[in-house]
Amino acid sequence: MSNEDFDWNGQRKPRKARGGIQSRSGQGDFARNWWARRWLTAMERLLDSRRLARGRSYARAGQVLSLEEFPGGVTAKVQGSRPAPYRVTIKMTPLNNDQWNKVLNELSGRAIFAAQLLAGEMPAEIEDVFDAAGVSLFPDRLTDLRTDCTCPDYANPCKHVAAVHYILGDRFDEDPFLILRLRGRTQEQILAGLRSRRGVDAPVDRGTIIDVGDNVPTLEEELPTFWEMGRDLHGFSVQIRPPAIPLPLLKRLGEPEVRAPITLQGQLEEVYEAISQAALSLAYGDFGAPPTNGMEE
């Protein structure tokens, strides 16, 4: 064994991995969105800085070979200095039903949060909701995390676990709802809980129903002029504004379950913008298009 097998800190260098997950960060900071940065901030507060530094090097070098989600956690393979990769498991302590009920009660009182969650956006103040419910969304103490690695390192977390934490930061960028699933609820479960609290099954106010009698025209009567603008619409004012949350449909659908160095949202963003501008030109071609500030999807 030569000195080339060790790094400057006296640690054995890992075997060069092939086909590993490439982090989006070459040399700069990991994570782009606030929720991914918040995850890494929690890790840097809770874990040993030296092991995190080695983990960052592993993550940037592509030593994390795979990352798979299971209910309440993730499992990964990390190539170390031995021929066989190590198996890493990271679990978060899920919130119990009472805790989630308190969170949902808090969320139900903030309609904008429900709209953002439905559009696939993580509300920037969602941590305040969890705080008001007496719980934490992100790891607040070491007991919130349970980590394990098959390497011989006595310390936990080791550098292999730390590397997976940084790759998780990239995954949080792609899928903000991963942190919620690690706490025990999917996006669909959260939205279902919010709908039940908003009284979807509340009785209809009969006073708002208008009896139109026999004045409703039949489909056959409407067909000849179906595509024509009615007289009452000529003076109707239309304002087209960009959505409050950009690309809501793409965010609602989420990224496909494939590993790729690029995101679907990043690739389609310019396409959606071009389609929006083309639609504006088509709609207002004869009258002059409104300011090109986007349009709702």
Buried (B, 14 or more C-beta within 10 A) or exposed (E): EEEEEEEEEEBEEBBEBEEBBBBBBEEEEBBBBBBBBBBBBBBEEBBBEEBBEBBBBBBBBBBBBBBEBEEBBBBBBBBBEEEEBBBBBBBBBBBEEEBBBBBBBBBBEBEEBBBBBBBBBBBEEBBEBBBBBEBBBBBBEEEBBBBBBBBEBEEEBBBBBBBBBBBBBBBBBBBBBBBBBBBBBEBEBBBBBBBEBEEEEEEEEEEEEEEEEEEEEEEEEEEEEEEEEEEEEEEEEEEBEEEEBBBBEBBBEBBEEEEEEEBBBEEBBEEBBEEBBEEBEEBEEEEEBBEEEBBEB
